[in-house]
Amino acid sequence: MSVIHILEADLELTGPAAVAAPEAHTVGSVLRPGLPLARDGWGHPHLPGTSLAGSLRQQAPPERRKGLFGDVDKESDASADGGRKAETTATASAVRVLGTRLTLPDDAPLTRRRRTAVDRRRAAAKATTLHDRELLPPGTEVTLWLRLDTAALTSPLIDEVIDLLSEWRPRIGGGRTTGYGRAEVVTVRHRAIDLSTPEGLRHWLTRGGPGLVDDQATVVHQRARRTGGAPDEPYLFGRALQFDIADSLHIGRGTHAGRPGRRSGVAVVLRDHEDTPLVPGSTWKGVLRARVEFILRSTGIGAVCSSVQDTASGSCGACVVCEAFGWTEHPGTAGGEGEPPESVGARGRLLFADSPVRDATVRVRHHVAIDRVFGGARDGSLYARETVENGRLALHIRHDQPVPEVVRAALVLALVDLADGTVGIGGATTRGHGTLAARPATADWLTAERQTAIRTLRAHRTPTPPAQPTEEVPV
């Protein structure tokens, strides 16, 4: 191997993203986010090369993943004493990840989003589930360096990896089913270093790190246009669903803005990097999952996650809802009696994107608690919150794997309930907030799909066994 090939790929985040490092928590770090960003030794945000290597491996065809990125095979052979002996055979990766570098956009600080789980029975926030995640802002530039060694300047392996990078749709970090981690490949540069020549050997020995890719590098891929982070996965229903805010909406950021001369601040709404009010993908996923579970339980479609399991965080991991929406292990399951679970969770097949609220009016509403004895305003109980009014938004539901038919049907009925006002989103839904109205095209589509969804659930309903007649016992 006398030729070293260095590939430099420039990526751009088209949405918020993060590789979390919960292990970074130490005693006294309670003021830090629950899921802080991974950082390097100097405290700067860092994107591990393993995260990008895993995403690139998934982009490769299954039959080529071992040849490009290596693998570990475990084989079981018969031993001399009649037992079985496991042997591990490891294949090294032909593609080496040398490192990454992050460059944040100007005047764009790191962002934080707070989330909480909802109790299925009380329909309110569940205790001890509030947490926040630190995120990289959209527009962050990521540079990735790869190395391949070959015996000649030209090689089919180099062409294969360049084609792989050119068609790569990076998905970085966690939260990919709720709109996080999308990026685009902007530029790919290739620099071949022939160690059999004095020039190549001098360049290899005197230059290092990013300096290996100099002005002799060739641009082998250039992004034609910025797509704005539009996902390439197909829509579950073949379209985006359009809604209007019927009354008002409040999805808080978990912080308060101070007001001069006032003792309390204003609970502000969540906004994106363009300062537009936002309905996050996690809100859509949580509300619709809870409603789908309710519909499937009510119609008797087999066994699905039940509200009695809501005493612990996590899901059953065995029903069609967990298959479509994903699941996490119950705390303490691995340490309990019986065999430990084979997995601590699975990523869902449904993908929910963030929904900016367009043409919105943001106002401040004041509230005060009522004194139960005197019937007037309670002293010291005045508070205020921002609300979003007169806006429109689009719901994007996509999927990267087939979704069970009954879940798709139940999701249609959940969207009908959302359009009818039976279900709301955000906070204070029992006090005039969170009601949506479907726009004409979406309303017509829901009306047409409703009967088909009902027929699908009826066809999959588990029949109730007839009651056994009681035998009369003579007295």
N, C-alpha and C positions, 0 to 999 in steps of 0.2 A: 504494500500500500504506500505508494510514493506521492500521491496527490491528495491534498486535503481540501475539501470543499466546505466553505462557510456560507450559510444562508442566513440573511438578515430579513426578518419579516416585521413590518410595521403594522400594528393593529390600532383601531380606534373603538372605544366603547361607545355604543349608541344608546345605552341606557345605564342605569345604576348597576353596579356589580361589586362583589366582595368575595374574597377568600377569608373566612373568619378564622380567628385564632383564640378560641375560648380558653386554651391552656395558658394564655398570657395573664389571666387573672391571678392576682396575689392578694395577700392580706393587705387591706387598706385600699383596694382598687374598686370599692363599691360605686364610686362616682363615674367609673368608666362604663362604656356600653356593655350590655350583656354579651354581645357577639362583636368584639373588636376586630379590626382589620389585622391581618398578618403584617408584621413589621420586621425590618432588618435590624442589624446590630446597632445602627445609628438612630433607630426610632422612626424611620421613614416608612410609609406604606410600601408593601412588598407583595409581589405576585409570584408564588413559587413556580419554578419551571415544571414541576410535576403536574400542576393543574392544567397547563397548556398541553403538555405531552399526552395526558389522558384524553383531552378533547380532540387532539389531532389523531390519536389512535382510533377513536370512535369514528372519525371521518373516513378512515381507510376501509377498503373492502374487507370483510371478515377473513377471507382466505389469504390476505396479505398482511394482516396485523402482526403475525408472528415473525415473518420475514423482515418487516421494517422496524418493529418496536420490541421484538423479543417476547419471550414468554417463559413460564415455569410449568413444567409438566411433572405430574406425580404418577408414577407407575407402581403397581404392586406385583412383586415376584415371589415365587415359592422359595422359602429358605430351606436349609439342610434339615432342620428339625420338623419339617412339615408345616410350619406356620407361613405367614405372609410377611414379606419385608417390603416396605415402601421405599422407592428410590425416587429422588428428585433430580430432574434434568432441566437445567436452566439454559436458555438461549439468549445471548447478549443482543441488545438493540443495535441495529445498524445506524440508527439516527440518534445522535447524542444532543441533548439539550444543554447548551453551555450556560445559559442564564437569561434573565429578563431585566427590563428597566421600565419604570413607570414615570410618566411626565404628566402632571396634572395641568389642566387648562388654567390660563391666567385668571386670577381673582375668583377661582371656583374652589371653595373649601370642601372638605369632606362633609358628607351629610349623615344624618342619623334618622332612622325611622323606628317608631315604637309600635309594638303589636301586642295584642292580648288574645287569649282564647275565649270562646263564648260557652257558657254553661248551657247544655242542651235543654235542661228542664226549666231553668229560670230565665233563659234568653237574655242574660246579662253577663257582664264580664266575669270570668272565673278568677277566683282569688289566687294569688301567687303565680300568675302566668304572664304578667306584664314584663316585657323585655324589649330591648332596642338593639338595632344592628347598625354598625358603622359601614358606610358605603362610599365607594369611589364615584365621583360625579360623571355624567355623560360627557364625552369629549376627551376623556383621559386617553393618552397615547401609551401604547404598550409596544415595546421592542423585544423581539425574541431572536436569539441566535442559536442556530443548529449547525452541527458538524457531521460530515460524512467522509469516509476514507475510501478511495478507490485506487485501482492500479493504473488508470488512464485518465486523461483530461475529460473525455466523454464517456458517459456510462448511462445505461437505461435506468439505473437506480436513481441517479440525480434527476433525470427527466420525470421519473415517477413521483419523487418527493416534491418537485416544483409544481407539477400538476395538482398534487394533493393540497399544497398550500394555496394555489390559485382558486380552488373550489371549496376551500375550508369555510365553514360557517361556525366560528368559535362560540362556545358556550362556556363561560368562565364562572367558577365558584358556585355557591349554593343559591337557592331560591329561584331556580330556572322555571319552575311551574307557576311562579307568580310575577314573572316579568323581569327578573334580574339576569345579569350576566351576558347580554347580547353584545357582540362586537363584529366588526368588519375588517377584512384584510385590505390594507391600503396599498402597500408596496412590498415587493419581495426582490431582494438583491442577491446576486450570486458572485462569489469570489473564489476562483480556483487557485490554489497554491501548489505549484509543482516543486516538490523537494529535490528532484533530480537536477534542477537547474540552479545556478548561483543566485539568480534574482529571487526565485521562489524561496530558497533556503534563507537568504538574507532577510526577506520580508517576514518569514516565520520566526526567526530568531530575534529580530530587532523590534518587531511590533507585537503588541499583545492586546487582548480584550477587544473592545469595539474597534480599535485601530486596525485590526486585520481586514476589515471591510473598508477599503480605501477608494480612491477615484477610479481604480481599474475594475471595480465591481460592475456587473452588468445587471440592469433592471430587467427582470424576467416576468414581472407581473405588475400591472398598474390598475388600480380601481377605476372603472369607467365613470361611475357617478355614485354619489352618496345616496343610499336608499333610505336613510333615516331610521334604520334599525327595524324595518318591517320584517317580521318573522317569515321564514320560508315554509313553516309547517302548514298543512292545509287547515282550513276552517272546519270545525265539527259540523256546522250547519250550512256550510257553503257561503257564509256571509257574516259581516259584522252586524250586530243588532243595535239599533239606534233608540235612545231614550231621551226624554225631557225631564227636568226636575219639576215635579208637580207642586211642591210646596217649598221646602228648603232642605238643605243638606249640611250636616256637620260631621266630618271625619277629622278628628283632631291630630295635631302633631305631637301632643304631649307636653307642650310648652306654653307659656303665657307671655304676652307682650305687655310691657309696663305702660301705664297711662299717667301723665303728669297730674299731680294733685289728687290721685285716686289711691285708695289703699290696696286695691286688688287689680290684677291685670286682666287681659282679655285672652281667653283660650283660642288660639289661632288654629286655622284649618291647615291641613297638609297641602303642600304645594310642590311642584316639580322644579327642575333647574331653570325653567323659564318663568317662574313665579306664577304659574297657572294652577288653580285649585285642582286637586287630583283625587280620584278614587283608586286606591292601589289594587293590584291584582290579588293580594292576600285577602282583601275585603270581599271581592267577588267570590273567591274560592271558598271562604269560610261560610258565607251566607248561603250559597247555592248547595254546598255539600250538606249542610244541616237540613235544608229543605228536601233534598233528594233522599236523605236517610228517612225523614218523616214520611214522605210519599211511599217509599218502598215498604216501610214497616206497616203503614196503614192499609196497603193493598195486599199484604201477605205474600210478597215476592221473596220467598225463601228467608234465610237468616241474614240480616244486615246489622251493622253497628247499632247498638241499642243505647238509649240514654242512660241505662243503668251502669254502663261502662264509663260514664262521664265522671265518676268519682276519681279517676286517675287520668293523667295525660296520656294520650295515645289512642290507638284503634286496635281492632281485632286482627287485622292483617290477613283475613281469610275470606271476606265477603266481596261482592262485586263493587261496592262503594270504595273499599280500600284499594281494589285493583285499579279503579279509574282515577281516584283522587290521591292515592298514596297513603302511607301510614307510617307511624313510628311506634316503637316498642313501649309497653307500659313500664314505668320505673319499677325496678326491683324484680322484674320478670326473670332476668338472667341469674339472679341470686336466690331465687326461690327453689321450691322442691320440683323434682322432675328434671327432664332434660332441658338444657338451655335452648333458646330459639336459634334457628339457623341464620336469622338475619335480625338486625335491629331496626329495620324499616325498608321501605321501597319508595322510589320516586313515582309520582302519579303520571298517568298518560294524558291528562287534560292540562292545557297550558292557558293561564289567565294573564293578560297583559294589563298594565296600568291604563287608566282612562282619564285623560285630561278633560276638565269641564270647560267647554267653549262658550263664549258669549255670556259669561256668568257675571252676576252682580254680587259682590261680597259686602255684607252688612254686619253690623255689630248689634246683637240683641241682648238686652239686659233682663236679668231674672232675679227674683228674690224669694226666699222661703217665707212661708206664712206661719205666724205664731198660732199654735193650736188652741191656746187659751183665749187670747184677746182677739183673734181673727184678723189682725193687721200684719204688716210686714215685720219680720223678725229682725232685730237689731244685729248688724254685722253680717248679714247673710246675702248681701247684694253681690252678684257676680255677672260676668258678661262673657259672651262667646261669639266668635265669627260664624256666620252662616252663609252658604252659597245658594243663591237664588237665580231663577230665570236662566238656567244654563241647559246645555245639551251635551250628551256624552255617548260614546260608542263602546259597546261591550265586545271584546275580541276573545272568543273561545276557540282554541286550536287544539290539535292532538298530534302526537308523534308516534302513537301506536293505536291499534284498533280499540275502540271503547265498547264495552258490553251493551247490547241492544237495549236492555231494560234501563240502564243508567242514562242512555241517550233519551229514552222516552220520558223518564222521570225528570230529567233536566229540562225538557220542553215544558212540562207541567209546572216546574218550579219557576220558569221564566214567565209563564202565564200568571202565576200568583204574584210575581214581582210587578208585572204590568198592571194587574188589577188592584194593587195596593195592599194585598194581603200580607206581603212581606216587604220590609223596608231595609235600607242599608244605612250604615253609620250609626251615630248616637241619637238618643232621645226619639226613637221611632214611635213611642207611645204618646209623644207630646207635639206631634205635627211636623216631625222631621223625617227625611229619608224616603219619601214616597216618590216613585218614578212613574212616568206614563210613556207607553210605547209610541213611537212616531208612526204615521200611517202605514208605511211599507212594512215595518216590523210587526205592527198590530195585525195586519192582514196575514202575514206569514204565520204568526202564532195561532191565529184562528184556524188556519188551514191545517196546521200540524197537530193541533190539540186532539182531534178525533183519532188520528193515526196513532198518537202516543197512548191514548186510552185503550185502543184495540191491542196494542203491543203488550201493555201491562196485563190486560185480561187474558191474553194467550199464554203468558208466562206465570200466571198466578198459581200458586200451589193449592190444589183442591183440598178443602177441609173434609176429613173423613167423617162419614155419617155417624151419628150418635148410636151407640150400641143400646138395644132395648134392654130395659131392666127386667130381670126375672122376678116374678112375684113369688114370694115365699109364703106358704099357707101358715096362718096363725093357729 
